[in-house]
Structure formats: C-alpha cells, structure tokens
Amino acid sequence: MSHKSQGVYNQLVKLAGKLFPSEDEIHQIECLLNEHQNLDPTTLLSVTRTQAVVPQVYYNLQSRRKENSTVSFLDQFFIQAEEYLERKKKIMEMLLADLEHYATHAQRESVKFMVIKGACLQYLYPSESFRQFKDVDLVISKETVWKGIDIFKHIRYHPKRIRLESHPYSELASTEVYANTLGIVQMMDLDGYRGAFDIHLGSFPGCGDSILESEIWERATTFLVGSQEVLMPSLEDCILITCAHVTRHGYTPLKELNDIYAGLRYTEYNLDWDYLYHFSRKNTLQTILYGILKRLESDYEAKLPEEITSKLKPDRFERLASKFIFRPGKLNLNFHGGRQLFLGRFLQSFVLYRYYRQRTSFLRAVKESLLGMYFLFQTGRPYRLWKQRKTRSSHSNRRTVIVPIEASNGTERWQINRISLQKVQQFAEKAGISVAWIGKGIMAWNAGHRYELLLTPHGIYAQSPYDGKLEEETLKEIQRVAYQVSSRLVEVQAILAGNLPLKSG
C-alpha cells in the first residue's frame, strides 16, 4: 500500500470521526469519497477503530449515503461497522446494567465511588453518534476501597490483579490512607463476556509516579444509570483526567478530542478556566492541555477564551512536546504505531521531567526522566517490569502486583467473609509471627518471606509477576499456606471476637 493511500484513510477518518463536522468538512468527506472509490473497507474500519470513533464515522458516512451511492466500498464498510457496533453495544449495555447493580449494593454498604472517563460522558453525545466505551473506570473513596472491591463479588466479578503503588512525590501519598495503595484494580467478569471494570485507588494515575491531585470529590456531579444516581467528575476534572490519560499512553485518539469538544459545546465554553489552569500546572499537565486546546481551535473551530491559551504560556519545548500526541504513524495505519510510539515516548519523558523537577532537584529529575524514557522504550511503562514472582517492597520498588488467593488445601477451602486485621496483629504478636502494615487496610503476614500473604479486611492476596499470573505449583503452595493461616485465624477470632469471620466452604 502506498504512503498516499495510507494518508487518505487517515484523512477520511479524521474528518468523519468528528462530532458535529462542519459543512466544509462534510464537503471534504464527499470529495475524498468521490476521488477514492476503491478504498478497502476492512482497512478503513481498522483505522477507525484505532481512533475509537467507529460510531461517529459510521453515522457521518451513513448520513451522506445518498450523495455517495456510487461509492461501492461503503456498502461493505457499513456491514462490517454494523456488526462491530452491535457487539460493542451489547457489552456496553451489560456493563451499564452491572454498574447499576453495583451502585445498588454500594449505596446499601455506604461505599462512595465515582464513574470517570467514557462511561459517564454519554449525555454529551447524540444517540445516533454515541460515545463508545469498552470498560468502566471507577474511583472508590480511600476509606471504603476494600469494601468497594469486595462488593463486586455480588455481581459476579473478581479482581484479576491489583497494582499497589507508592508515590513518593505526591502530596496525596503522604497521608496514611493513601500510602502504598495508589494503583489500579482490574475487575474481570466470571462469565468472561461482560467486559471489565477498572478501579483506581487514587483519583487517576498519570505517567510514572504522578497521581491526579485535584478537587475531584468536592466538585463531583451526578448522572443516572438506570434507576441509580451515580457520581461523576465535573467537566473540568474530566478534562484533567483526559490529560493524565494522555501522559500514561503518549498519544490521544480522536475519541478524547471529541470528549472535550462535546463538553465545551455543552457548556458553551463556560468552564472554570481558572480551575483548569491551576490544576493543570499543579499536576504538570499544562503541556498536554495546551496541545489539546490548540488542536481543538484549529481542527474543531473551538472558540476558546484567549486568556486560557495565553495564560498557559508554553515555552518552545512545551509547544514542540505538545505536538507529539497528534501525529499518526505514516508507516503504520495504526494511530499508535511505530512512529507515534517513538514520538510519544519523548512526550512522556518530557512530562516526567517536568513533574519531578517541580518536586525535587534538577539531577533527580533528569535521572528519573531518563530512566523513565529507557523503560518506556523497553516495556511501554516508565518503570521496570518483572516476570518472576518474588516478594517486593513497595518502599524500594514503588509498586507491587497482588492477586487474590483462595485458602485451600486441595480438598477443602475456606470461604473468607471478613478479617479483623487488628485481631490478626494481636495474634501475630503473641505467636511471634512477622507482620507489617504496608498501607491502609493491607497487612503483610510473614512479611518479606517466600510465602508472604497480604491480608485485607475482605480477602487474602499474594504478590505475583507483573502480569498477575502465578505458576500452578506456586499457586497451590500459596493456597495451602493461606488455608493454614485461615484455620489459625478462625480459632483466635472465635475467642477474641465471639464470632467466625472465616467459615468452611
């Protein structure tokens, strides 16, 4: 395929993937379709998917169908796109139904949570050009996070893996309740078809050690999921979350530009721009915010207040870095292909440097950003990954991955309802067993040993490789250790608490 034809696909998707394209852009779409009547429908759908704008491209091209009835490849594209969207709609509907069930249980258990990113932005989109999402992102309040994770059992989800992270440069991580617990929980459907929920233990993780610090809970608003009223961030915080998301991945698809543009149109540009300015700088997201706003001005004809773009005052390096998030790969139709990844890594390392420089010395910032760039090129993450299981200290390694462990000896298993960590600590002190608190609501049993267990109020976990997959023999041995520990805790809990928080399954 020639470079020229690749450019046609990207140009067509860029125009047709917009919300509310202008009359001039509609004319450009028609010209492209008439000039290039032999495009491959499968390739067009593939490019559209990488930008996550299949509903928009489908709707915008469908609305011009009569004017382009002679363009034969469109018919096959519509068939493929309809099949794709039908599958996605079913997943979205099931996720929203599960979210409603979760909200019902959470309200009953006084668990405070918030829906962020795509699932809460549906009201900004017209129904025929809906906002597509493939999972639901939640933030659970720090005080009820483990109870919030446990509630998912009632709607047939389980934690695939949990990333525990320490963020030594964050103001949030300096508090007891946040220490070593900022990370992500991947909740997977037990039936294997509904999709996934991602739980963020902090407001939202950016690149490296950054975590979004803003007034996300104080400014929250609500939206309806079925019969349940659910919290969502203010539109200003939605924009900040999008900027943080860009730093994590090093690029932004058209979907995220549509999100922000839809919000601007909805509010008629009456956002709290001072708030956006303050917290974009506080979180060193001003480079990303500036780049997105300038792109909306040029490509979406957004009428932004002049003071916000001038107030950000980017220097020449920031202006250069901000352009890297919008360049699709010329040698690869995939938007985040080789060239885009290469450019995005430099963008991420620039943001890393600014983040660390704002919080530490020049030399430390240089060291952290260079290491981050090295690992980004090597693994796609700004830190070292690990393939083998070993007990790791979150203080020295900054992050660990833990997976849920069933307490089993091969023939019997314990069903864990509740664990009183204070009682466990009392028992361990009397028995001479090494325990250590590694965060709010997380206790290491036999801390640092080969078969260390991590106890939470609602379950037992163990450290794993980064991908969360334990080898079968290791898993069985850890399950046996968990069974032995659980049986001992039953006895001590029965004496001290007068009930059985652990019971035989």
C-alpha positions as CSV (number, residue, x, y, z in Angstrom):
1,M,0.0,0.0,0.0
2,S,1.4,3.4,-1.0
3,H,2.0,6.2,1.5
4,K,-0.5,8.3,-0.4
5,S,-3.3,5.8,0.1
6,Q,-2.5,5.4,3.8
7,G,-2.9,9.2,4.1
8,V,-6.3,9.0,2.5
9,Y,-7.6,6.6,5.2
10,N,-6.2,8.8,8.0
11,Q,-7.6,11.9,6.4
12,L,-11.1,10.4,5.9
13,V,-11.2,9.1,9.5
14,K,-10.0,12.4,10.9
15,L,-12.9,14.2,9.1
16,A,-15.7,11.7,9.5
17,G,-14.6,10.7,13.1
18,K,-15.6,14.2,14.4
19,L,-18.6,15.1,16.4
20,F,-20.7,17.7,14.5
21,P,-18.5,18.1,11.4
22,S,-18.9,21.5,9.7
23,E,-20.4,22.0,6.2
24,D,-16.9,22.5,4.8
25,E,-15.7,19.2,6.4
26,I,-18.8,17.4,5.0
27,H,-17.9,18.7,1.6
28,Q,-14.3,17.5,2.0
29,I,-15.6,14.0,3.0
30,E,-17.7,13.8,-0.2
31,C,-14.7,14.9,-2.3
32,L,-12.5,12.2,-0.7
33,L,-15.1,9.5,-1.3
34,N,-15.6,10.5,-4.9
35,E,-11.8,10.7,-5.6
36,H,-11.0,7.4,-3.9
37,Q,-13.8,4.9,-4.7
38,N,-11.6,1.8,-4.3
39,L,-10.7,2.0,-0.7
40,D,-10.6,-1.2,1.3
41,P,-13.5,-1.3,3.8
42,T,-11.7,-3.6,6.2
43,T,-8.7,-1.2,6.3
44,L,-11.0,1.8,6.8
45,L,-12.7,0.0,9.7
46,S,-9.3,-0.8,11.2
47,V,-8.1,2.8,11.1
48,T,-11.4,3.9,12.5
49,R,-11.1,1.5,15.4
50,T,-7.6,2.7,16.4
51,Q,-9.1,6.2,16.8
52,A,-12.0,4.8,18.7
53,V,-14.6,6.7,16.6
54,V,-16.5,3.9,14.9
55,P,-19.9,5.3,15.8
56,Q,-19.0,8.7,14.5
57,V,-17.5,7.5,11.2
58,Y,-20.4,5.2,10.7
59,Y,-23.0,7.9,11.4
60,N,-21.3,10.6,9.4
61,L,-20.8,8.4,6.3
62,Q,-24.3,7.0,6.6
63,S,-25.8,10.5,6.6
64,R,-24.0,11.1,3.2
65,R,-25.0,7.7,1.8
66,K,-27.4,9.1,-0.8
67,E,-24.9,11.6,-2.1
68,N,-22.3,8.8,-2.4
69,S,-24.5,5.9,-3.6
70,T,-22.0,5.2,-6.4
71,V,-19.1,4.6,-3.9
72,S,-19.3,0.8,-3.8
73,F,-16.8,0.1,-1.0
74,L,-19.1,1.9,1.5
75,D,-21.7,-0.8,1.5
76,Q,-19.2,-3.4,2.7
77,F,-17.8,-0.9,5.3
78,F,-21.3,-0.3,6.7
79,I,-21.9,-4.1,7.0
80,Q,-18.7,-4.6,8.9
81,A,-19.2,-1.5,11.0
82,E,-22.7,-2.5,12.0
83,E,-21.5,-6.0,13.1
84,Y,-18.7,-4.4,15.1
85,L,-21.1,-1.8,16.8
86,E,-23.7,-4.4,17.6
87,R,-21.1,-6.4,19.6
88,K,-19.9,-3.3,21.3
89,K,-23.4,-2.1,22.2
90,K,-24.2,-5.4,23.9
91,I,-21.1,-5.1,26.0
92,M,-21.8,-1.5,26.9
93,E,-25.4,-2.4,27.9
94,M,-24.2,-5.3,30.1
95,L,-21.6,-3.1,31.7
96,L,-24.2,-0.4,32.5
97,A,-26.6,-3.0,33.9
98,D,-23.8,-4.3,36.1
99,L,-22.9,-0.8,37.1
100,E,-26.5,-0.2,38.2
101,H,-26.4,-3.4,40.3
102,Y,-23.0,-2.3,41.8
103,A,-24.4,1.1,42.7
104,T,-27.4,-0.5,44.5
105,H,-25.0,-2.6,46.6
106,A,-22.6,0.3,47.2
107,Q,-25.4,2.5,48.4
108,R,-26.5,-0.2,50.9
109,E,-22.9,-0.6,52.2
110,S,-22.2,3.1,52.3
111,V,-19.4,2.8,49.7
112,K,-18.6,6.1,48.0
113,F,-17.5,5.8,44.4
114,M,-17.3,7.8,41.2
115,V,-17.5,6.8,37.5
116,I,-14.8,8.5,35.4
117,K,-13.9,8.6,31.7
118,G,-16.1,7.4,28.9
119,A,-19.0,5.7,30.7
120,C,-20.1,8.9,32.3
121,L,-20.0,11.1,29.2
122,Q,-22.9,9.7,27.2
123,Y,-25.1,12.7,27.8
124,L,-22.7,14.9,25.8
125,Y,-23.2,12.8,22.7
126,P,-26.2,12.5,20.3
127,S,-27.8,9.0,20.5
128,E,-27.1,8.2,16.8
129,S,-23.4,9.1,17.3
130,F,-23.0,7.6,20.7
131,R,-19.8,7.6,22.9
132,Q,-18.3,4.1,22.7
133,F,-16.5,2.5,25.7
134,K,-15.1,-0.9,26.4
135,D,-14.8,-0.9,30.2
136,V,-16.0,1.2,33.1
137,D,-13.5,3.2,35.2
138,L,-14.3,3.8,38.8
139,V,-12.6,5.8,41.7
140,I,-13.6,4.5,45.1
141,S,-13.1,6.6,48.2
142,K,-10.0,5.8,50.1
143,E,-11.9,4.9,53.3
144,T,-14.1,2.2,51.7
145,V,-11.9,0.9,48.9
146,W,-11.6,-2.7,50.1
147,K,-15.3,-3.0,50.9
148,G,-15.9,-1.5,47.4
149,I,-13.7,-4.2,45.8
150,D,-15.5,-6.9,47.8
151,I,-19.0,-5.8,46.5
152,F,-18.0,-6.9,43.0
153,K,-18.4,-10.5,44.2
154,H,-22.1,-9.9,44.3
155,I,-22.3,-9.1,40.6
156,R,-20.0,-11.9,39.5
157,Y,-16.7,-10.1,39.1
158,H,-13.4,-10.8,40.6
159,P,-10.1,-8.9,40.8
160,K,-7.7,-10.2,38.2
161,R,-4.8,-8.3,39.7
162,I,-4.2,-5.3,41.8
163,R,-1.3,-2.9,41.4
164,L,-0.2,-1.3,44.7
165,E,1.9,1.8,44.2
166,S,3.7,4.2,46.4
167,H,4.1,7.7,45.0
168,P,6.8,9.4,47.0
169,Y,6.5,12.8,45.2
170,S,2.7,13.1,45.5
171,E,1.0,15.1,48.2
172,L,-1.8,12.5,48.4
173,A,0.6,9.7,49.1
174,S,2.0,11.4,52.1
175,T,-1.2,10.7,54.0
176,E,-1.7,7.4,55.9
177,V,-4.8,6.3,54.0
178,Y,-3.1,6.7,50.6
179,A,0.4,5.4,51.4
180,N,1.2,2.4,49.1
181,T,-2.3,1.9,47.9
182,L,-2.5,4.2,44.8
183,G,-2.9,1.9,41.8
184,I,-5.4,0.0,39.6
185,V,-7.6,-3.0,40.2
186,Q,-8.7,-4.9,37.2
187,M,-12.1,-6.5,37.8
188,M,-13.0,-9.3,35.4
189,D,-16.3,-10.9,34.7
190,L,-16.6,-14.5,36.0
191,D,-18.6,-15.4,32.9
192,G,-16.0,-14.0,30.6
193,Y,-18.1,-11.9,28.3
194,R,-19.3,-8.7,30.0
195,G,-16.1,-6.7,29.8
196,A,-14.3,-5.2,32.7
197,F,-14.2,-2.6,35.5
198,D,-11.0,-0.7,36.3
199,I,-10.9,0.6,39.9
200,H,-8.5,3.5,40.5
201,L,-7.3,3.7,44.1
202,G,-6.3,7.3,43.6
203,S,-8.1,10.0,41.5
204,F,-6.3,8.9,38.4
205,P,-2.8,7.7,37.6
206,G,-0.6,9.6,35.2
207,C,2.7,8.7,33.8
208,G,5.3,7.3,36.2
209,D,4.7,8.3,39.8
210,S,2.2,11.1,39.1
211,I,-1.4,10.9,40.5
212,L,-4.0,13.5,39.7
213,E,-4.4,15.9,42.6
214,S,-7.5,18.0,42.2
215,E,-10.8,18.6,44.0
216,I,-12.5,15.7,42.2
217,W,-14.7,14.7,45.1
218,E,-15.7,18.2,46.2
219,R,-16.8,19.2,42.6
220,A,-18.5,16.0,41.6
221,T,-21.8,16.0,39.9
222,T,-24.2,13.1,39.2
223,F,-25.8,11.1,36.3
224,L,-28.4,8.4,36.1
225,V,-27.5,4.7,35.5
226,G,-30.9,3.0,35.2
227,S,-32.6,3.9,38.4
228,Q,-29.4,4.8,40.3
229,E,-27.8,8.2,40.7
230,V,-24.1,7.9,40.4
231,L,-21.3,10.4,41.0
232,M,-19.1,11.6,38.1
233,P,-16.4,14.3,37.9
234,S,-17.1,17.9,36.9
235,L,-16.3,18.6,33.3
236,E,-13.2,20.4,34.3
237,D,-11.9,17.3,36.1
238,C,-12.9,15.2,33.1
239,I,-10.6,17.3,31.1
240,L,-7.8,16.9,33.6
241,I,-8.3,13.1,33.7
242,T,-8.1,13.0,29.9
243,C,-4.8,14.9,30.1
244,A,-3.5,12.5,32.7
245,H,-4.6,9.6,30.5
246,V,-2.6,11.0,27.6
247,T,0.6,11.1,29.7
248,R,0.1,7.4,30.5
249,H,-0.1,6.3,26.9
250,G,1.8,9.0,25.0
251,Y,-0.9,9.8,22.4
252,T,-4.6,10.8,22.2
253,P,-7.1,9.3,19.8
254,L,-9.8,11.4,18.2
255,K,-12.3,9.9,20.8
256,E,-10.7,12.0,23.5
257,L,-10.7,15.2,21.4
258,N,-14.4,14.5,20.8
259,D,-15.0,14.2,24.6
260,I,-13.5,17.6,25.4
261,Y,-15.1,19.3,22.4
262,A,-18.5,17.8,23.4
263,G,-18.1,19.2,26.9
264,L,-17.1,22.6,25.5
265,R,-20.2,22.8,23.3
266,Y,-22.5,21.6,26.1
267,T,-21.3,24.3,28.5
268,E,-21.0,26.9,25.7
269,Y,-17.3,27.3,26.8
270,N,-18.4,28.4,30.3
271,L,-15.9,26.3,32.2
272,D,-14.0,27.2,35.3
273,W,-10.9,28.1,33.3
274,D,-9.0,29.3,36.4
275,Y,-9.5,25.9,38.0
276,L,-8.2,24.2,34.8
277,Y,-5.2,26.4,34.7
278,H,-4.3,25.9,38.4
279,F,-4.7,22.2,38.5
280,S,-3.1,21.6,35.1
281,R,0.0,23.3,36.4
282,K,-0.2,21.6,39.8
283,N,-0.2,18.3,38.0
284,T,2.3,19.4,35.3
285,L,-0.4,18.7,32.6
286,Q,-0.2,22.1,31.1
287,T,1.7,20.8,28.0
288,I,-1.0,18.3,27.3
289,L,-3.8,20.7,28.0
290,Y,-2.3,23.4,25.7
291,G,-1.8,20.9,22.9
292,I,-5.4,19.7,23.1
293,L,-6.9,23.1,23.3
294,K,-4.8,24.4,20.3
295,R,-5.8,21.3,18.3
296,L,-9.5,22.0,19.1
297,E,-9.1,25.6,17.9
298,S,-7.5,24.6,14.6
299,D,-9.4,21.4,13.7
300,Y,-12.7,21.8,15.5
301,E,-13.0,25.6,15.3
302,A,-13.5,25.8,19.0
303,K,-14.0,29.3,20.3
304,L,-11.8,29.2,23.4
305,P,-11.2,32.2,25.7
306,E,-7.9,33.8,24.7
307,E,-6.8,34.1,28.3
308,I,-6.5,30.3,28.9
309,T,-4.2,29.5,26.0
310,S,-2.1,32.7,26.6
311,K,-2.1,32.1,30.4
312,L,-0.6,28.6,30.0
313,K,2.4,30.4,28.4
314,P,4.2,27.3,26.9
315,D,7.9,27.7,26.0
316,R,9.2,26.4,22.8
317,F,10.0,22.9,24.2
318,E,6.4,22.6,25.6
319,R,4.9,23.6,22.3
320,L,7.1,21.0,20.5
321,A,6.3,18.3,23.0
322,S,2.5,19.0,22.8
323,K,2.6,18.3,19.0
324,F,3.8,14.8,19.5
325,I,0.5,13.4,20.8
326,F,-1.3,14.0,17.4
327,R,1.0,12.5,14.8
328,P,-0.3,9.3,13.3
329,G,2.3,6.9,12.1
330,K,3.0,7.3,8.4
331,L,4.4,3.8,8.0
332,N,1.7,2.1,10.1
333,L,-2.1,2.7,9.8
334,N,-2.4,2.1,13.4
335,F,-2.6,5.5,15.1
336,H,-0.3,4.4,17.9
337,G,2.1,2.6,15.5
338,G,5.9,2.7,15.5
339,R,6.4,6.4,14.7
340,Q,3.7,7.6,17.0
341,L,5.1,5.4,19.9
342,F,8.6,6.8,19.3
343,L,7.3,10.4,19.4
344,G,5.0,9.7,22.3
345,R,7.9,8.3,24.4
346,F,9.7,11.6,24.2
347,L,6.5,13.4,25.1
348,Q,6.1,11.2,28.2
349,S,9.7,11.7,29.3
350,F,9.3,15.4,28.9
351,V,6.2,15.3,31.2
352,L,8.1,13.1,33.6
353,Y,11.0,15.6,33.8
354,R,8.6,18.5,34.5
355,Y,6.7,16.5,37.1
356,Y,9.9,15.5,39.0
357,R,11.5,18.9,38.6
358,Q,8.6,20.6,40.2
359,R,9.0,18.3,43.3
360,T,12.7,17.6,43.6
361,S,16.2,18.6,42.4
362,F,17.4,19.0,38.9
363,L,19.7,16.0,38.9
364,R,17.0,13.8,40.4
365,A,14.5,15.0,37.8
366,V,17.0,14.2,35.0
367,K,17.7,10.8,36.3
368,E,14.1,9.9,36.8
369,S,13.0,11.1,33.4
370,L,15.9,9.3,31.6
371,L,15.2,6.1,33.4
372,G,11.5,6.5,32.6
373,M,12.2,7.0,28.9
374,Y,14.5,3.9,28.8
375,F,11.8,1.7,30.4
376,L,9.1,3.3,28.2
377,F,11.0,2.2,25.1
378,Q,11.8,-1.2,26.6
379,T,8.5,-2.2,28.2
380,G,5.9,0.5,27.4
381,R,5.9,1.5,31.1
382,P,8.1,4.2,32.7
383,Y,9.4,1.7,35.2
384,R,10.9,-1.8,35.3
385,L,8.6,-4.7,34.8
386,W,9.2,-8.2,36.3
387,K,8.3,-11.6,35.0
388,Q,9.1,-13.8,38.1
389,R,7.3,-13.8,41.4
390,K,9.3,-12.6,44.4
391,T,8.3,-10.5,47.4
392,R,8.9,-6.9,46.7
393,S,8.9,-3.8,48.9
394,S,6.7,-1.0,47.7
395,H,9.0,1.4,49.5
396,S,12.1,0.4,47.5
397,N,10.3,-0.7,44.3
398,R,7.4,1.8,44.4
399,R,5.0,-0.8,43.1
400,T,3.9,-4.4,43.5
401,V,1.2,-6.6,41.9
402,I,-1.0,-8.8,44.0
403,V,-3.6,-11.4,43.1
404,P,-6.4,-12.9,45.2
405,I,-5.7,-16.3,46.8
406,E,-8.2,-19.0,47.7
407,A,-7.4,-20.6,51.0
408,S,-7.4,-24.3,50.1
409,N,-5.5,-27.5,50.9
410,G,-6.6,-29.3,47.8
411,T,-9.7,-30.9,49.2
412,E,-11.2,-28.2,51.5
413,R,-11.3,-24.4,51.2
414,W,-12.2,-21.6,53.5
415,Q,-14.7,-19.0,52.4
416,I,-13.5,-15.7,53.7
417,N,-16.2,-13.2,54.8
418,R,-14.3,-10.7,56.9
419,I,-10.9,-10.4,58.5
420,S,-10.2,-8.2,61.5
421,L,-6.7,-7.0,60.9
422,Q,-6.3,-5.6,64.4
423,K,-7.1,-9.1,65.8
424,V,-4.7,-10.7,63.4
425,Q,-1.9,-8.3,64.6
426,Q,-2.7,-9.2,68.2
427,F,-2.4,-12.9,67.4
428,A,0.8,-12.4,65.4
429,E,2.5,-10.5,68.2
430,K,1.7,-13.3,70.7
431,A,2.8,-16.0,68.3
432,G,6.0,-14.3,67.2
433,I,5.0,-14.0,63.6
434,S,6.3,-11.2,61.5
435,V,3.6,-8.8,60.2
436,A,3.8,-5.3,58.7
437,W,1.3,-2.7,57.6
438,I,2.1,-1.7,54.0
439,G,-0.9,0.6,53.5
440,K,-4.4,1.4,54.8
441,G,-6.2,-1.9,55.2
442,I,-3.3,-4.1,53.9
443,M,-1.2,-6.2,56.2
444,A,1.7,-8.5,55.2
445,W,1.8,-11.8,57.0
446,N,5.3,-13.3,57.2
447,A,6.5,-10.1,55.7
448,G,9.3,-10.5,53.2
449,H,9.3,-14.3,53.3
450,R,8.9,-16.5,50.3
451,Y,5.2,-17.3,51.0
452,E,4.3,-13.9,52.3
453,L,0.5,-13.3,52.3
454,L,-1.2,-9.9,52.1
455,L,-4.3,-9.7,54.3
456,T,-7.1,-7.2,53.7
457,P,-10.5,-6.9,55.5
458,H,-12.2,-8.9,52.8
459,G,-9.7,-11.4,51.5
460,I,-6.2,-12.8,51.1
461,Y,-3.7,-11.9,48.4
462,A,-0.2,-12.7,47.4
463,Q,2.4,-11.0,45.3
464,S,2.8,-12.1,41.7
465,P,4.7,-11.3,38.5
466,Y,3.6,-8.0,36.8
467,D,1.1,-9.8,34.6
468,G,-0.6,-11.3,37.6
469,K,-0.1,-14.9,36.6
470,L,1.3,-17.4,39.2
471,E,2.7,-20.7,38.1
472,E,0.5,-23.6,39.1
473,E,2.8,-25.2,41.7
474,T,3.5,-21.8,43.3
475,L,-0.2,-21.0,43.4
476,K,-1.1,-24.4,45.1
477,E,1.6,-23.9,47.7
478,I,0.4,-20.3,48.5
479,Q,-3.2,-21.6,48.7
480,R,-2.1,-24.2,51.3
481,V,-0.3,-21.5,53.3
482,A,-3.4,-19.4,53.1
483,Y,-5.5,-22.3,54.3
484,Q,-3.2,-22.9,57.3
485,V,-3.2,-19.3,58.2
486,S,-7.0,-19.0,57.9
487,S,-7.6,-22.0,60.1
488,R,-5.5,-20.5,62.8
489,L,-7.3,-17.2,62.5
490,V,-10.6,-18.9,62.9
491,E,-9.6,-20.1,66.3
492,V,-8.2,-16.8,67.5
493,Q,-11.1,-14.8,66.1
494,A,-13.6,-17.1,67.7
495,I,-12.0,-16.4,71.1
496,L,-11.4,-12.7,70.8
497,A,-14.4,-11.6,68.6
498,G,-17.0,-14.1,69.6
499,N,-17.9,-15.0,66.0
500,L,-16.5,-16.7,63.0
501,P,-15.4,-14.2,60.3
502,L,-13.9,-17.2,58.4
503,K,-16.1,-20.2,57.8
504,S,-15.7,-23.5,56.0
505,G,-16.9,-23.7,52.4
